[in-house]
Every structure is written in structure tokens, then in C-alpha cells.
Amino acid sequence: MTTGTEPTERLRRWRLVLGGEQADGTGCALSGRDAGMDGALAALYGKGDRPQTGRERAAGLGASAPSVARWLGDIRTYFPSSVVQIMQRDAIDRLGLSALLLEPEMLEAVETDVHLVGTLLSLNKAMPETTKETARAVVRKVVDDLEKRLATRTRATLTGALDRSARVTRPRHHDIDWNRTIAANLKHYLPEHRTVVPERLIGYGRAARSVKKEVILCIDQSGSMAASVVYASVFGAVLASMRSISTRLVVFDTVVVDLTDQLDDPVDVLFGTQLGGGTDINRALAHCQAHLTRPAETVVVLISDLYEGGIRDEMLKRVAAMKASGVQFVTLLALSDEGAPAYDREHAAALAALGAPAFACTPDLFPEVMAAALEKRPLPIPETA
């Protein structure tokens, strides 16, 4: 049984979706909060690419900083944070509002997220000095939130992987790996006592203060990889904080920049990047290859959509050479929550043939991927890859 209010509510929702043009057919008028919500939507989505008619709502943002500031305040009033972030992204893409983000008052009004950080980084070189302090504060907030979300689990997961990768045969009692110890001593089973005599103990080696593994993060900083650059920088700082892992962070387009000395602060790393430009994966891998000191104890993580502007065959030869020397090579098409972007499928297939399958990875999965690589076991590749 339906109530009298249900058809009215459906009309209201359709009216908000259709935008109130003459032919929407709802005959529904809006007032109060609904009218404000409709105005905020119309300012962004009202005109689209259609010719404007005399009866069509003429709302818009144009390039007026005051009107954008009011609009940013309105959408935060009417919509939840997740929707606000989407609308901000759409406003930047559809209406070309990037330039307004160079104004401090605009940055103070926006809802912060990874995508906004990517946009700010792409504008970094054009940003006036008066805006840079505000921009760094925005980026700092996002980075701090990401570290709180990701750091503890990452350290715990990788510490366990390092311990397991350093098994010893004379462990202390609390370091014994009982599953492996029992499996190794089944031939010493005593039926009359219904027990196994553990003649050979297998245990976890405690991660010492010395460096056990080396990790090189090699990050494509072309424009499409913005979210991946943000997440990789945060993970790089987390890895660098672990004494048992020596971490190097390299970003590249057609030029290679080594940002390892800035890893104590991921915000410095991010402002050391320059989103956009071409791509030379081969040159970046050459830099990584030159810094291999213990290949058998090294994990190289290439984060790229694999659109190579350099020498393709040389790129593949470098990957093959690194793997032959004992390097664990991981190829991520993206390190973000959005899944795989457009990528070069031919290069992905070539890497897979070398034993380095390329797949997209979420930030939540990344610790597990790194743990598997450190332990030299199969990577947890998502089924959708």
C-alpha cells in the first residue's frame, strides 16, 4: 500500500534529477532547502553542452571567485562529504576552475581529498607564493589522514614478513614456528606417546636493527597517475621509517628525480614532484638498476600506466636483467581506490611474460603485496586484474 506522500517524494526526486526545464514533465516546484540544492546542482550541471534556451535555468559559476566561494559553501551544506568531493572534481574538470585554486581563500573552502592534492600538485609551478603556504596545509591534512589510516597496518604486516623471511634453526621458545617445525619432524612421530619429537626447530628470526631488505619505489608522475603519486609518497615515508628496510623513492616523466633524501616528510616528496609531461620508463629503471647493491634482497615496485615514451625493448631487457639477478619486481598500473586506468596492454603482457604481471592495487592491499614480495612468495593479485 502506498501513501500519498510517496508519489510526491518521487516527483521531487525526479525534479531534482531533471533540472526543472520546460519538458521535464514533473510539474513540481521546489522551495527552501530543495531550491538551494537545485541551484547548486544547476550551477555545475545545468547547461552542459546544450544550447541555452530562454526558459532554461541560467545558473553557473563562470570564473568569479566570490560565486565559487558561495557555491563551495552551499554544496557542503546540502551534500555529504563524499558527494562534495565528486562535485568539486567535476567543477574543476567541466568548468576549468583550476586557476581559482591558486587563491588562498578558495583552498580554505574546498573539501580535501587525494584528487584535490593531485590537482594542487599539477598547479605547483604556477602557484603564487601567497598560496603555497595554504596549499601545503591542505596537502598536509590529506597526508596526515592517510598516514593514520595506513601506517600501523603497513608496519605490522611488513614486520611480520621480515621476521618470517629470516627464519632460524635455533630459535628461542617464543620464536618457534610450530606449523613448520611439526611438518619438518613428522618422521619422528611416536605413536605410543601420540606426539612428535621436534629434533629440528624452525623459528622466526627477529627483525634486527640492521637492514634486512631494500625497496625501490619507481613512480610515474604523468598526469593520469596523480592519486598513485600521493599514495606512493605516503607509503614511501612509512617504509623509510622502518629500520629493517632501506627505501629509495624515484619519480619520473622524461626526467628522473630521486627524492629519497626527502622521505622523512611525504609532503616534501609531493611538492618535489611535477605532474604531467611525457614518460621514459627505461631511463627510470636504469637509475634504479644502478642503485642495486643486494639484488636478491631487493624489491623494485614500478607504478606506471606503462605508456612508454622511451626505448621499449631496453625497458623490458632491464626488467629481465633485474629479475635474473634476484630482484623481486612488482608492476602496479595504479595505486589508488579507483582501479586500473587506461594502460598499455602490450607492455603489460610483455612484463607478465617476464614474470612481472601488471595489476592495479588499492592502498589497503598494498601492504599484503609488499609482504609477499619481501617473502618471495606469489603476489596476491586481485581477481579483476
N, C-alpha and C positions, 0 to 999 in steps of 0.2 A: 504494500500500500504506500502510495506517495503522498507527501504533504504538500500544501500549497506553496511552501517556501522553496521546495526543490526545483521546480521549473524556473522560478525567479533566479535562484542561485546559478543554474546552468546558463541562463541568458546573460547574467552578469559576467560570468567567466568567458563566454563567447565574445561578449562585447569587448573585454579587455584584450582578448587574443586578436580579434579582427580589426581593432583600432578605430571603430566608430565612423567609417566612411559611409557615404550615402547608401551604398549597396550592401552593407553588412547584414541587413535584414533582421537585426535583433530588436530594433525599436526601443532599446534600453538606454536610459540616461544615467549618468554617473554623477555622484556628488561626494563631497567630503574627502575622506581618505582614498576612496576609489578614484576620484577625479585626479588627485595628486599622483597616484600610482600610474594612471593612464598617461598623464602629462610626461612623467619621467620616461616611460616606455616610448612614447611618441617622439620625444626629443632625440632618441637614439635610433629607433627603428621605423619611425613614422613615414619617412619619404622613400627610403630605399633607392632603387634606380628608376622609379616610375616618374613620368611627367606629373607635375603638380597641377591639381585642378582647383577651381575657385572654392569648392566646398571642402577640400581636404584640410586636415589639421596642419598648420604651418609651423609647429614647434620644431626647434632644432637647437644645436649647441654652437654652431659656427666656430669661430676662433676667439670667442670672447672669454677671457679668463673669469670675470665675475659670473657669467652664466654657467660656466663649467663648475665653478666652486659651489654654486647653489645646487646644481644638478647632482654633484657628488654627495652633498648633504642629504638631498631628497632620497636618493636610492639607498643610502644607509638607513634612512628612516623607514622606508617601505619594504625592503627586501632583506633576507638573511645574508650573512657574510659570504657564503658560497656563491650566491646569485650575484651579489655586488661585484665580486672578483670577475665573474664572466662578463658582466656588463661593462666593467672598466676595460677589459681586454677588447671587447667589441668596439668600444668608443675609440680606442687607440687605433685599431685596425680600420674601421669603417670611416671614421671622420678625421683621421690624420691628426690626432691631438697630442702626438708625442712631444711636439715643441713646447706645449704648455707644462709638461712635466719638468721643464727646466726652470720653472718658477717655484721658489720655496713654499709659497702658500698652497700651491697645488699638491705638492708632495705631502704636506701635512694633512691634507683632506682625504687622500686615497686610502683604500683598503690594501694592506700589504700582503703580497704572496710571492711565490717563486717567479711567476711570469712578470710581475712588475719589476722585480730585481733584474730580470733579463733585459727588459726594456731600458731600464736606467743604465745598465752596463753598455748597451748599444749606443746610448747618448753620451757616454762618459767624456769623450773627447770634445764634444760641443758644449759641455756643461759649464756655465759661468761659475767663478769662484764662490759667489754668493749662494749658489745652490748646492755645491759639493758637500758642505757640512750636513745639510738636511738629507741629501741623498745617502750619505754614509750612515746616518742614523736609521733611515728606512731599511737599508741593506742589513745593518747590524741587528735590527729587530727580527728580520726573517731568519738570518743565520743563527741567532741565539735560539729561536724557537726550533729550528731544525736540529741543532745540536742536542737540545733537551730531549727531542723525540728519538734521535738515532744513536747517540754516543754510547749510552750504557749498554744497550743490547749488542752493539758492534764490538765493544771491548770484551764483553763476556764471551761472545761467540768466537772471536779470534783468539782469545787467550786459551780457550778450550782446545781449539785447533792446534795451536802452537804446542801445548802440553802433549797432545796425542801424537804429534809429528816427531816428538823427541822421546819415544818410549825407551825405557832402560830395562836391563835384565836383572838388576839387583835393587828393586825399588823398596822404599820404606813401606810399612804396612798400609798407611792411608793413601799411598800412591799406586797400589796394585790394581791393574786392570783385570778384574776377576773373570770376565767373559773370555778374554783371550788366554788367560792363564789356564782356565779349565779346558778350553779347546785344545791347547798345546799339550795337556797332560792326560788326555783321556785314556791313553795306553797304560797309564798307571792306576787305572781304576781297580779297587779291591772289593769284589762282590760281597765277601763275608762281612766287610765293615760298611758296605754301601757308601764308599767315599773315594775320592780321587786324591792321590798323593802328589802334591804340586812340587815335583822335583825342579821345575824351571818356572820361575816367576817372571811375568811380564807386567811392566808398570808404565805409568805416565811419567815422563820427565817433567820436572817443574821448570817453567819458563824462567831462565836465569836473567840476570841483568844484561848479559851480553846479547848482541844482535843475533837472532836465530834466522830471520827471513828478511828478504828485501822486496819491496813493492815499488813498481814504477807505474804511475797513472799518466797516461798519454791522452790528452783531451783535445778533441777537435773543437775549435772555437768559432766555427762558421755560424751564421745567424740562426739556423734551424736547431742548433744544439744548445740554446741558451739555458733551458732548465737543467740539462745534463751537466753543464759547466757549474751551475750553482751547487747541485748535489755533490758532484765530484770534489769540489773545493772543500765542502764541509767534511766529507769522508776523508779527504787527504789530511786535513787537520787532526781528525780523530786518530787516524793511523799513525801520524807523526808523534802523537802523544804517548804511544806505546813503546816502551824501551826495547822490546824484543823485535821490533820491526823498523827497519830503515826505509824511509819513504821518500820517493822523489816524485815531484809533480811537474809535468811538462804540458804546456798548451801550444797549439799551433794553428796557423792558417797556411799561408805560403811561407811564413817565417816561424821559427821555433823559439819559444821563450821558456826558459827554465825558472820556475817560481818556487823551487824547493826552499830557498832561504827565507820565504815569507809564510811558510806553513804554520807557524805558531799563531797566525791570525788569518782565518779564511776570508775576512773582509778585505784585507790587503791583497790576498790572492785574487779575489774577484775584480778589484779595481786595477789589477795588473793585467787583466785580460782585455782583449779588444774584439768584441763580437762582430762577425761579418767577414767579408773578404773571401779569398779562394781557399784551396785545400791542397797541402802537399804531405800526404801521409808518409810517403817514402822518406822524406827528409826528417820528419819527426821520429820515425823508427830508427833511422841512422843515429840520431842523437841518443836515443835510449840504448841502442846496441853498444855505443861507445862507452856507456857508463855501467856496463855489466861487469861486476867483479866476481860474483859467485853465481853463475848461471843456474846451477842445479838447485839453488836455494832462493831463486828469484821468481816473482810473479809480475808479468807485464800485462797491464789492462789497457787496451786500446778502446776508447769511447768515441765512435765516429759513425756517421751515416755511410761511410765508405765511398763517397763520390770523390775519387782520386784525381787531382789535377797534376800530380807528379808522374813518376815513371812506374806504371803498374807492375811490370814484371820484376823490377827491382824491389818493390814493396813486398811482393809475395816471396821473393828469394830471401829477404831479410827475416820474414816470419819463419820460413822453413829453417833458416840457419839458427835462429834463436831457439826454436823447438828442439833441433838436433843437439844443441849444446846443453839441453836440460831445462830450459826456461818453461815455466807454465804460462802459456799465452791465452789470455781471455779477451774476446771481442764483444763489446756491447754496442748495439746500434743506438741505444738511448739509455740513460739512467734517469728515469722520470716516472711519474704516475700515469702518463698518457699512452704508454705503449710505444711500439716501433713507429718512427716517422717514415717518410719515403726514404728509401735507401737503395744502393747499387746492388742488385740481386746477383749479378755476375761475380762481383768481388766477394760477396758473402758466400756464394757457392764455392769459389776458389779457396777461401780460407777454411771452410768446412772440410774440403778435401785434404787440407794440410793438418787436420785435427784441431782446428780452432774455430768451432762453429760460432756464428754471429747471431745474437739474440738480444731483444730488449729486456731490460731489467728494472724492476721497481726499486726504490730506495729500501723498502722493507726486506726485499730478497737479497740485496747486495751483500750483507754480512755472511749469508749462507754460501753465496757464490765464492766469496773470498776465502771462507773457511775450507771449502772443498779444494780450491786451488792450492792453498797452503799445505794441505794434507795430501795433495796429488791424487785425489780421487775424482770420479766423474762429477761434472758440474750439474747442479740442479736446474737444468734448462726448462723453462715453462713449457707446458704442452702446446700453447698457442704460438710458440716461436717457429 
